[in-house]
């Protein structure tokens, strides 16, 4: 079964947590199973999915990788561009 997930924008920890939880449940993994695969505690995953607490970037990236999710950083389309002032 092929599942295509569209690109979503993450504006905060709750958005990231929701995306991780949705990807985990689509793959029919429990929190315990994903935590074991990522070599983190279930509490880390609970905090991450709940958008609360402090979770290291390393652990978050491990979990994203296991769920085949990419973290992409890009400039906002509606931000004004700095002008070239020369010099």
JOGI-V416475 format. One record per residue. OMEGA is omega in radians with two decimals (* if undefined). NEAR is the number of other C-alpha atoms within 8 Angstrom. D_FIRST is the distance of its C-alpha to the first C-alpha in Angstrom with 2 decimals. Layout:
BEGIN
omega=[OMEGA OMEGA]
near=[NEAR NEAR]
d_first=[D_FIRST D_FIRST]
END
This chain:
BEGIN
omega=[-3.14 3.10 3.12 3.12 3.12 3.09 3.08 3.09 3.13 3.14 -3.13 -3.09 3.13 3.09 3.13 3.13 3.14 3.13 3.13 -3.14 3.14 3.13 3.13 -3.10 3.06 3.13 3.11 3.06 3.00 3.06 -3.13 -3.13 -3.13 3.12 3.12 3.12 -3.12 -3.10 3.04 3.10 3.08 3.12 3.09 -3.13 3.10 3.11 -3.11 -3.14 3.14 3.13 -3.12 3.11 -3.13 3.09 -3.11 3.09 3.12 3.13 3.12 3.14 3.07 -3.12 3.09 -3.14 -3.14 3.13 -3.12 3.07 3.10 3.01 -3.10 3.09 -3.13 3.11 3.10 -3.10 -3.04 3.13 3.08 3.13 3.10 3.14 3.11 -3.09 3.14 3.12 *]
near=[2 3 4 4 4 4 4 4 5 7 6 7 11 10 11 13 12 11 8 11 9 8 9 13 9 7 6 6 10 8 10 9 8 11 14 10 8 10 6 10 9 10 6 10 11 9 12 14 13 10 13 9 6 5 9 6 6 6 10 10 9 9 11 12 9 9 9 6 7 6 6 4 4 4 5 5 4 4 6 4 4 4 4 4 4 3 2]
d_first=[0.00 3.80 6.43 9.88 12.84 16.18 19.24 21.36 24.95 26.22 29.77 30.30 29.24 27.82 25.44 24.28 23.97 21.91 19.42 19.21 18.93 16.08 14.09 15.14 14.26 10.67 10.48 12.48 15.48 19.01 21.63 23.39 20.53 19.88 23.66 24.19 21.77 23.58 26.92 28.01 29.29 27.39 30.09 29.10 25.55 27.04 29.41 26.83 24.50 27.66 29.02 32.25 34.34 34.47 31.64 32.25 30.49 29.77 27.87 25.96 24.97 23.93 21.58 20.17 19.69 17.86 15.40 15.05 17.18 20.23 23.58 25.25 28.89 30.22 33.37 33.35 33.69 36.49 38.61 41.91 42.29 45.30 48.09 49.62 53.09 54.26 56.57]
END
